[in-house]
């Protein structure tokens, strides 16, 4: 019995909003040690970027992420700064 190879993965273009949002979330690797927390943050930032999401302070408070080395308020401020760079 053999298995089929996995399907090919199509990556987002470098200039897409999805790639930028998930890149921002990945940049907080030092503060969010769990990969799923970073993916959840990236999804929430994408929703914020397209106008459907909450503000960063609400995202940090409600996402139930494990945060290390920084307070939730400071993390929300850093996220707000990064999101400001997207919208420019």
Backbone as CSV, one residue per row, in Angstrom:
resi,resn,N_x,N_y,N_z,CA_x,CA_y,CA_z,C_x,C_y,C_z
1,UNK,0.844,-1.170,0.000,0.000,0.000,0.000,0.894,1.239,0.000
2,UNK,0.569,2.184,-0.860,1.355,3.412,-0.935,0.476,4.608,-0.627
3,UNK,1.127,5.707,-0.327,0.383,6.936,-0.077,0.713,7.941,-1.164
4,UNK,-0.188,8.836,-1.357,0.025,9.884,-2.348,0.851,11.011,-1.738
5,UNK,1.565,11.748,-2.562,2.307,12.897,-2.024,1.323,13.972,-1.564
6,UNK,1.735,14.801,-0.631,0.838,15.858,-0.164,0.586,16.871,-1.277
7,UNK,-0.535,17.575,-1.199,-0.808,18.569,-2.224,0.180,19.732,-2.149
8,UNK,0.383,20.365,-3.265,1.289,21.520,-3.302,0.661,22.682,-2.546
9,UNK,1.495,23.460,-1.916,1.036,24.610,-1.146,1.347,25.867,-1.942
10,UNK,0.323,26.677,-2.150,0.514,27.940,-2.842,0.701,29.032,-1.789
11,UNK,1.857,29.653,-1.779,2.169,30.694,-0.808,1.591,32.033,-1.249
12,UNK,1.319,32.881,-0.272,0.829,34.219,-0.571,1.949,35.039,-1.196
13,UNK,1.621,35.952,-2.098,2.648,36.863,-2.631,3.221,37.729,-1.506
14,UNK,4.453,38.164,-1.680,5.146,38.933,-0.637,4.437,40.238,-0.284
15,UNK,3.733,40.829,-1.228,3.090,42.118,-0.973,1.624,41.982,-0.573
16,UNK,1.140,40.767,-0.343,-0.268,40.577,0.018,-0.500,40.962,1.478
17,UNK,-1.716,41.346,1.777,-2.064,41.753,3.139,-1.963,40.565,4.100
18,UNK,-2.261,39.363,3.612,-2.160,38.179,4.453,-0.717,37.936,4.896
19,UNK,0.199,38.027,3.945,1.619,37.793,4.231,2.142,38.837,5.223
20,UNK,1.723,40.079,5.061,2.165,41.152,5.955,1.641,40.914,7.373
21,UNK,0.365,40.568,7.496,-0.231,40.363,8.827,0.401,39.182,9.551
22,UNK,0.570,38.080,8.856,1.190,36.915,9.489,2.677,37.168,9.770
23,UNK,3.323,38.000,8.967,4.709,38.379,9.230,4.833,39.210,10.498
24,UNK,3.886,40.106,10.701,3.876,40.904,11.935,3.710,39.986,13.137
25,UNK,2.771,39.058,13.041,2.542,38.131,14.154,3.802,37.303,14.430
26,UNK,4.480,36.882,13.381,5.705,36.082,13.552,6.831,36.912,14.163
27,UNK,6.796,38.232,13.967,7.843,39.082,14.531,7.764,39.161,16.063
28,UNK,6.642,38.753,16.626,6.481,38.747,18.079,6.808,37.377,18.671
29,UNK,7.688,36.641,17.998,8.071,35.294,18.412,8.653,35.283,19.830
30,UNK,9.375,36.324,20.200,9.990,36.366,21.529,8.950,36.496,22.639
31,UNK,7.839,37.137,22.335,6.800,37.365,23.337,5.703,36.299,23.300
32,UNK,5.517,35.655,22.148,4.498,34.618,21.980,5.201,33.315,21.590
33,UNK,5.577,32.499,22.568,6.383,31.312,22.268,5.620,30.188,21.572
34,UNK,4.304,30.183,21.636,3.514,29.100,21.058,3.131,29.464,19.621
35,UNK,3.496,28.627,18.645,3.209,28.941,17.233,1.724,29.159,16.941
36,UNK,0.849,28.398,17.573,-0.582,28.576,17.325,-1.072,29.939,17.805
37,UNK,-0.475,30.468,18.857,-0.841,31.807,19.318,-0.455,32.857,18.277
38,UNK,0.706,32.677,17.650,1.121,33.614,16.600,0.208,33.513,15.383
39,UNK,-0.203,32.304,15.035,-1.132,32.144,13.915,-2.484,32.782,14.229
40,UNK,-2.952,32.625,15.454,-4.209,33.241,15.864,-4.101,34.765,15.811
41,UNK,-2.966,35.300,16.251,-2.738,36.741,16.180,-2.707,37.201,14.727
42,UNK,-2.044,36.452,13.859,-1.989,36.804,12.445,-3.367,36.850,11.821
43,UNK,-4.206,35.878,12.148,-5.571,35.865,11.633,-6.354,37.073,12.127
44,UNK,-6.215,37.386,13.416,-6.910,38.549,13.963,-6.403,39.851,13.342
45,UNK,-5.111,39.937,13.063,-4.579,41.136,12.406,-5.090,41.239,10.972
46,UNK,-5.223,40.112,10.296,-5.787,40.119,8.938,-7.228,40.623,8.972
47,UNK,-7.998,40.129,9.923,-9.391,40.591,10.034,-9.448,42.087,10.332
48,UNK,-8.529,42.568,11.169,-8.460,43.998,11.468,-8.118,44.785,10.209
49,UNK,-7.185,44.268,9.411,-6.742,44.972,8.208,-7.839,45.079,7.160
50,UNK,-8.720,44.090,7.099,-9.795,44.147,6.103,-11.053,44.803,6.662
51,UNK,-10.989,45.257,7.907,-12.094,46.016,8.476,-13.110,45.204,9.238
52,UNK,-12.831,43.946,9.531,-13.794,43.104,10.240,-13.384,42.799,11.675
53,UNK,-12.175,43.145,12.066,-11.654,42.724,13.358,-11.740,43.771,14.440
54,UNK,-11.257,43.372,15.610,-11.218,44.241,16.778,-9.904,45.011,16.818
55,UNK,-9.830,45.950,17.729,-8.600,46.711,17.925,-7.559,45.817,18.609
56,UNK,-6.275,46.167,18.519,-5.230,45.323,19.119,-5.396,45.073,20.620
57,UNK,-5.873,46.057,21.373,-6.039,45.810,22.805,-7.118,44.764,23.075
58,UNK,-8.167,44.733,22.268,-9.208,43.717,22.412,-8.690,42.360,21.938
59,UNK,-7.923,42.358,20.859,-7.346,41.107,20.348,-6.466,40.454,21.403
60,UNK,-5.581,41.225,22.007,-4.651,40.682,23.010,-5.412,40.175,24.227
61,UNK,-6.436,40.887,24.620,-7.189,40.508,25.809,-8.038,39.256,25.563
62,UNK,-8.645,39.119,24.378,-9.580,38.035,24.130,-8.974,36.797,23.480
63,UNK,-7.792,36.893,22.905,-7.218,35.759,22.172,-6.656,34.680,23.086
64,UNK,-6.515,34.947,24.362,-6.018,33.975,25.344,-4.673,33.389,24.927
65,UNK,-3.749,34.280,24.598,-2.415,33.869,24.177,-1.494,33.810,25.391
66,UNK,-0.509,32.925,25.335,0.506,32.865,26.385,1.577,33.893,26.048
67,UNK,1.678,34.921,26.875,2.596,36.028,26.637,3.729,35.950,27.656
68,UNK,4.970,36.078,27.175,6.135,36.036,28.060,7.012,37.257,27.841
69,UNK,7.483,37.848,28.918,8.470,38.918,28.839,7.920,40.305,28.561
70,UNK,6.614,40.460,28.504,6.010,41.760,28.226,4.591,41.746,28.782
71,UNK,4.107,42.903,29.169,2.738,42.968,29.662,1.773,43.013,28.479
72,UNK,0.526,42.697,28.720,-0.484,42.706,27.657,-0.676,44.112,27.091
73,UNK,-0.590,45.110,27.943,-0.761,46.495,27.493,0.373,46.890,26.552
74,UNK,1.608,46.549,26.920,2.754,46.875,26.073,2.710,46.112,24.757
75,UNK,2.281,44.854,24.809,2.158,44.067,23.586,1.111,44.687,22.656
76,UNK,-0.004,45.124,23.217,-1.045,45.767,22.408,-0.513,47.046,21.762
77,UNK,0.306,47.805,22.488,0.885,49.030,21.929,1.826,48.716,20.774
78,UNK,2.653,47.671,20.943,3.580,47.283,19.880,2.815,46.810,18.638
79,UNK,1.746,46.061,18.856,0.923,45.595,17.737,0.280,46.785,17.037
80,UNK,-0.197,47.743,17.809,-0.817,48.948,17.234,0.169,49.709,16.353
81,UNK,1.424,49.798,16.790,2.453,50.473,15.992,2.677,49.743,14.668
82,UNK,2.743,48.413,14.722,2.966,47.629,13.509,1.779,47.718,12.562
83,UNK,0.575,47.715,13.101,-0.623,47.827,12.273,-0.673,49.199,11.625
84,UNK,-0.211,50.211,12.328,-0.143,51.556,11.747,0.742,51.604,10.529
85,UNK,1.789,50.785,10.512,2.683,50.740,9.341,1.984,50.091,8.147
86,UNK,1.086,49.157,8.387,0.356,48.502,7.299,-0.547,49.489,6.589
87,UNK,-1.262,50.269,7.360,-2.287,51.150,6.802,-1.716,52.340,6.043
88,UNK,-0.408,52.599,6.164,0.197,53.741,5.478,0.525,53.409,4.058
